[in-house]
Amino acid sequence: MEAQSEKIKVLYLCTGNACRSQMAEGWTRHLQGNWIDVFSAGVEPHGLDPRAVKAMQEAGVDISGQESKHVDTFESVEFDYVITLCGSARQSCPVFPARTRVIDSGFDDPPALARGAGSEEEAMFHYRRVCEEIRKFVEKLPQLLTE
């Protein structure tokens, strides 16, 4: 998709804005930043997950400077799209203006999956897998957002 004079505003919403939404923000800025102005937030921010930072770093995208933010931080921003990345965010998603299109796209929760891991490498497996799934989702955004 070609760069537009005014970028589309997209908010990724998750519960903690610690992992999945941070990865999605990083991938979108990296892969689609020429036409999307991207943000991420949570309904209960938990801080940036160090394993999410590591998985993204391994994939070639630095998200270490991103911050975990509450969705209320963006109450004055008019988004074109809000993309929820987990069931909890979908259920507690605040009301956005009528012109904002809400898209639900759930991904597994790496921190929850990693809790049962026997090693750091096993824990990182879940982060790497979801990181890759989010990358593939972001690559398809031009088709998804123009349907």
Backbone torsions as a table, in degrees:
resi	resn	phi	psi	omega
1	MET	NA	139.1	-178.5
2	GLU	-78.3	153.9	176.5
3	ALA	-62.8	139.8	-179.7
4	GLN	-107.3	160.2	-179.8
5	SER	-63.9	-34.7	174.9
6	GLU	-125.0	123.4	-176.9
7	LYS	-71.0	151.8	172.9
8	ILE	-73.5	135.5	179.0
9	LYS	-96.6	121.6	-178.5
10	VAL	-123.4	133.0	174.6
11	LEU	-115.3	125.2	171.0
12	TYR	-92.4	127.8	-176.7
13	LEU	-120.5	129.8	177.6
14	CYS	-141.1	174.9	-178.5
15	THR	-64.2	-60.0	-172.0
16	GLY	-97.6	-9.4	-174.8
17	ASN	48.0	42.9	-178.2
18	ALA	-112.7	-30.0	-170.7
19	CYS	-134.1	-78.3	-173.1
20	ARG	-60.2	-47.9	-178.8
21	SER	-67.9	-31.7	176.4
22	GLN	-68.0	-42.3	176.7
23	MET	-61.8	-44.4	-179.2
24	ALA	-63.2	-40.8	177.2
25	GLU	-61.6	-46.6	-179.6
26	GLY	-62.7	-45.8	179.3
27	TRP	-63.6	-40.4	-178.5
28	THR	-66.8	-43.3	177.5
29	ARG	-60.9	-40.8	-177.0
30	HIS	-71.9	-44.1	-172.7
31	LEU	-98.2	-28.8	-172.8
32	GLN	-128.3	14.9	-175.0
33	GLY	-62.6	-17.5	179.7
34	ASN	-72.0	-18.1	-178.6
35	TRP	-133.9	-4.0	178.4
36	ILE	-121.8	131.3	170.8
37	ASP	-96.0	108.0	-167.3
38	VAL	-107.3	144.2	178.6
39	PHE	-138.6	159.9	171.0
40	SER	-141.1	152.0	-179.8
41	ALA	-157.6	169.7	177.6
42	GLY	-131.7	160.6	176.2
43	VAL	-84.7	-19.1	174.3
44	GLU	-144.9	76.6	-174.1
45	PRO	-55.7	137.5	-178.0
46	HIS	-115.2	-3.2	-173.6
47	GLY	94.4	158.4	-176.3
48	LEU	-72.0	127.8	-178.7
49	ASP	-77.3	120.8	-178.8
50	PRO	-59.7	-32.5	178.3
51	ARG	-70.4	-33.2	175.8
52	ALA	-65.1	-42.4	177.4
53	VAL	-60.1	-43.9	-179.0
54	LYS	-64.3	-45.9	-179.6
55	ALA	-61.7	-42.3	179.2
56	MET	-68.1	-39.9	178.2
57	GLN	-59.2	-44.1	178.3
58	GLU	-61.6	-30.8	179.8
59	ALA	-85.0	-3.2	176.5
60	GLY	95.5	15.0	-180.0
61	VAL	-125.6	124.4	-178.8
62	ASP	-92.7	113.5	176.4
63	ILE	-112.1	11.1	-175.0
64	SER	-61.3	-22.2	179.5
65	GLY	-89.7	-4.3	179.1
66	GLN	-76.2	156.3	-179.2
67	GLU	-125.4	149.3	175.5
68	SER	-77.5	126.5	-174.8
69	LYS	-129.0	149.4	175.0
70	HIS	-82.3	144.4	-178.6
71	VAL	-56.7	-30.3	179.3
72	ASP	-62.2	-20.6	177.3
73	THR	-56.6	-28.6	-174.0
74	PHE	-108.6	22.1	-176.2
75	GLU	-61.4	-22.7	179.6
76	SER	-94.0	-2.5	-179.6
77	VAL	-90.6	131.0	176.4
78	GLU	-94.2	106.7	-179.0
79	PHE	-87.3	146.5	172.3
80	ASP	-80.2	-38.0	-179.0
81	TYR	-137.9	141.1	167.6
82	VAL	-119.6	124.4	-178.7
83	ILE	-113.4	112.7	177.4
84	THR	-85.6	139.0	-174.7
85	LEU	-112.9	3.1	177.8
86	CYS	-153.2	157.6	-177.8
87	GLY	-61.0	-38.6	-179.1
88	SER	-63.1	-43.7	178.9
89	ALA	-65.4	-37.2	179.7
90	ARG	-62.9	-43.1	-178.4
91	GLN	-70.8	-33.7	-177.4
92	SER	-107.4	18.3	-179.2
93	CYS	-60.8	126.3	177.2
94	PRO	-65.4	166.0	178.7
95	VAL	-81.1	131.2	177.8
96	PHE	-112.0	161.9	178.7
97	PRO	-54.1	153.8	-175.1
98	ALA	-54.9	-33.1	-177.2
99	ARG	-74.1	-14.8	179.4
100	THR	-78.4	126.3	178.2
101	ARG	-94.8	127.0	179.1
102	VAL	-100.6	127.8	-180.0
103	ILE	-119.4	129.2	176.9
104	ASP	-97.5	126.0	178.4
105	SER	-144.8	91.7	-175.2
106	GLY	-79.5	144.1	174.9
107	PHE	-131.2	150.3	175.9
108	ASP	-57.2	153.8	-178.3
109	ASP	-95.8	102.5	-178.1
110	PRO	-55.2	-44.1	179.8
111	PRO	-59.8	-38.9	178.8
112	ALA	-66.4	-42.7	179.3
113	LEU	-67.2	-34.8	-176.9
114	ALA	-74.4	-18.1	-179.0
115	ARG	-57.6	-33.5	-179.2
116	GLY	-92.0	7.1	-176.3
117	ALA	-70.6	143.5	178.8
118	GLY	-86.6	-13.2	-179.5
119	SER	-151.6	166.7	177.1
120	GLU	-63.7	-38.3	179.4
121	GLU	-63.4	-41.3	178.2
122	GLU	-65.1	-40.0	177.2
123	ALA	-62.9	-43.9	-178.3
124	MET	-65.9	-26.0	177.0
125	PHE	-53.7	-45.0	-178.5
126	HIS	-65.9	-41.2	178.7
127	TYR	-64.6	-43.9	-179.6
128	ARG	-64.4	-40.8	-179.6
129	ARG	-63.3	-48.7	-178.9
130	VAL	-67.6	-36.3	176.0
131	CYS	-56.9	-44.6	179.7
132	GLU	-68.0	-40.3	178.6
133	GLU	-63.5	-39.5	178.9
134	ILE	-68.2	-39.4	176.8
135	ARG	-57.4	-46.4	-179.8
136	LYS	-62.8	-39.3	177.0
137	PHE	-61.7	-46.5	-178.6
138	VAL	-64.8	-35.2	177.3
139	GLU	-61.5	-28.7	-178.3
140	LYS	-90.8	0.9	-178.4
141	LEU	-56.4	-39.1	179.2
142	PRO	-55.5	-41.2	178.7
143	GLN	-72.8	-43.5	-177.4
144	LEU	-61.7	-43.4	-174.4
145	LEU	-85.3	-6.5	179.2
146	THR	-113.5	7.8	178.7
147	GLU	-71.9	NA	NA
